[in-house]
Amino acid sequence: MVDTILHLIENGDEIIRFRTVNEVLNIYNDEKLNELYRELIESKVVIKRLKNLEDVSKIDDFNGIHGATNFHLENSLPRILDCGIKAGESLLDDIMIPILQRIKRRIFPVDHVFHIFPEIIMCPFLIRAGYIDNDLQQFLEKRIENIYDFVRHKNYDIYDERTNYKGIPKAFKNKKVIKPELYRGGRFSLPLIYDLYAFSLADEFLDEINKMKINTIIEYIIDERYNKLDTSYGILLNGNRSYLVMGWDCKLPEIKGAITSEILNFLEWLSFSNIFRESNWCKEAFELFFKYKTDRNTFIFTKESLNEKNGVWIKGSHMSLGENRRKKNAMEIESTFRALKILQKNGKLGDVT
């Protein structure tokens, strides 16, 4: 394992060198780390990603938060966090302080089904960045309570009779209608993938009761009945004859022939849960995961599993950690770093010998 870590430090670019020392070796303050950090914040990748985050021309409406470009907040913020930069760094704080003030203002009215959706989207990224205040903590705890109150009954009957609804657009002809009681006031009783990611980051400040509720939510989503629900759940009634697609569910990614970015993310994000780690899905995913291990104790995933393209970060569209992919060993370096992080979080670092 030591040789594998040294390989990353000696051959990786700025992000992976810094994050390997900081997060894999757990070194937080020494001369070498400080030197690596200075190289990091001066790197072209960090400078470009900060500019993407700084573009707040549309932040006052929902389009500035939710979308698939590098400038949308749900992508630009986690992409800079992937560099290893967090709250307390003035380069980030100077950009984020006005953004934090803006996103506290509600975008949708109280009777809109997306009333709290922007906060659901941004909650995990603000936690990960370190911008945690009482309002954010209370919001997360309310989300946990809201979801728990529904899923604890193990109820997977979430759809209403479509014939009860008029004026459903033709574009939604193949989608089922979710029962309105499951999203009154925008308080979705079903978990979204943003919620799942937030749970994975909140262990430090949640009490045991909330952790127990999260375990119940995990039990709900790893049940085969949950994975038989429609992708993105279905459609929502918003007012009179207005319909919207709900958003992204937490269904376990399908394990086929090749590992995907979503499988890698789930292995990392849900590593906090013993229930998940003991699931058949997790065991099967790790069997596939180790097929990408080399004789040199490194990993080489496919380009598709570490793709970097226009799309949404939470769905695995932005897996680049800044390596120059024209380098011969770029994929091996990025793959190995991600593999070590996943193994570390799952208590499996000893499996790389």
Steps between C-alpha positions, in 0.01 A plus 500: 500500500787739580641456147154573356469824698852606408414435135218754525712761678787465256299480179172683561422860413423767760157384618584134549837575661337728756196285568706182533719652770209676671225239479665161452804556721293726730769767525341833578779743576865472406743677271459254213120520508513880502727492197259267319210728589674805356556308177136395504342845527730632228416219258316564173226254595415679825511845339262385223258331739490806726404710197216259424379538859536876487259527209186585699309681227199274550529417869192702594275248328478122498685479168816620669493207742355200318627398159762314301765760413830560678364835619193369682560512873425131559793420268743788543512474881566123531755520219708749699448289815638204304824697487531475878408864573256582779354784705770712659691541176454866403499417128186294561343709778515822300288337230272301731397765755273692259374170356410376849304819561313463172401136540345568840226692317218268395461480122163324481181601686376290790230331288747385231614136506861616461470734800800348682657314207792748457594442865480121455738531204752722674492340847765228440741731322485764773560231763796364306642848452476574872236774478292349778280722717195438718260558211671239285516246781135552586405469133679166471343368819154596371574321173601188692184516711276559199642205303520272805133557586406347166760230435481346848169344394673325207230633270589476131151585375580854386289541185151638445246411233596694188135532400447732798710769329418725205729676257811286540740601218563248224872509587405332831274236349717212625556639850301413810348760730638510854244533778477872596516424872862394446614850401271757659672837532797357311590279797578185306444193714706293259878531517690670219860429406596839646362385837702181479821688436423741784453208741844368408661829602313578819630235739702748706209714617196270502385337823432128539125539446550662160759235409246232586245670274753510217560126542127447454514708180793291375303182570215644292713578194694170490174304502428342162151656507656845496713423198188396311358853525516710186821692435469855638183373671247673274315828462370755747184707490587865552188713537219453252594282203869582518742208515872459571738204510599437861875452463763240572434199716756300703468171317810283514686514165467186295810281506571377149825417326696817576528721804334842466553838662174457690610166644826659615309786661258273684787289633655813645190690611326211676812363666385653831214248521554149635163405352621603156841335536333170586258518207524263205530800267811627680665158499429456130627850424828435681550176305481708183711778654798271572507378141660835415792446739838451333797286601666824612228558764360787298161527329404585145131570446352575159485848348121479519507431875717809556330714239520876493224655292216750511248361743407491865769432760268306731436249220869436436563724200803676650751240615817682398742584780707729285749256353629585156331216316750522216748344740546128445423408861230760572213251521701271726581785739141627523361146525742406776427809706125443478548132582707580810238746622225242457703228670597734782139598569386138489778379731659301218836672449665180620362327191763687294822323600 
